[in-house]
Amino acid sequence: MVGYQAILQENSIQQNMSRKGNYLDNNAMENFFGRLKTECYYDKRFETFKQLKKQLMSIFIITTMTAFRGN
């Protein structure tokens, strides 16, 4: 994973990892990226960036509203 770490560092991105045995540390982001992969990655093709952006905004809104409701 040296290549992955280098890309993160080049783009000033800090990787966040949960403490060993505590999956709840990063629960909100795990849920968001899980939904993102399901809705935008698996078996999906977008013809335009605009289509992808629309789908991303939809997922963001749904995830945010769910989080505020406490679900």
C-alpha positions in Angstrom: 0.0 0.0 0.0 3.0 2.3 -0.4 1.4 3.9 -3.5 -1.9 4.6 -1.6 -0.1 6.2 1.3 2.0 8.3 -1.1 -1.2 9.6 -2.8 -2.7 10.5 0.5 0.4 12.4 1.6 0.8 14.2 -1.7 -2.8 15.5 -1.4 -2.5 16.4 2.3 -5.1 13.7 3.3 -4.9 12.2 6.7 -6.1 8.6 6.9 -8.4 7.9 9.9 -8.3 4.5 11.4 -10.4 3.1 14.3 -8.8 1.8 17.4 -8.2 -1.9 17.4 -11.5 -3.7 18.2 -13.6 -0.5 18.2 -15.6 -0.3 15.0 -17.8 2.5 16.4 -15.0 5.1 16.3 -15.7 6.0 12.7 -19.3 4.8 12.4 -20.7 7.9 10.5 -18.0 7.7 7.8 -18.2 4.0 7.5 -22.0 4.3 6.9 -21.5 7.1 4.4 -18.8 5.4 2.3 -20.7 2.1 2.5 -23.8 3.7 1.0 -21.6 5.6 -1.5 -20.1 2.4 -2.8 -23.4 0.7 -3.0 -25.2 3.6 -4.8 -22.4 4.9 -7.0 -19.9 2.2 -7.6 -21.3 -1.3 -7.9 -22.8 -1.9 -11.3 -23.1 1.8 -12.0 -21.9 3.9 -15.0 -22.4 7.6 -15.3 -22.4 9.3 -18.7 -21.5 12.7 -17.3 -19.9 14.2 -14.3 -23.2 16.0 -13.7 -25.0 12.7 -13.2 -22.4 11.5 -10.7 -22.6 14.8 -8.8 -26.4 14.6 -8.6 -26.1 11.0 -7.2 -23.5 12.1 -4.7 -25.6 15.0 -3.5 -28.6 12.7 -3.1 -26.5 10.2 -1.0 -25.1 13.1 1.1 -28.5 14.5 1.8 -30.0 11.1 2.7 -27.1 10.2 4.9 -27.1 13.6 6.7 -30.9 13.5 7.3 -30.6 10.0 8.7 -27.8 11.0 11.0 -29.8 14.0 12.3 -32.8 11.8 13.1 -30.6 9.5 15.1 -31.1 6.4 13.0 
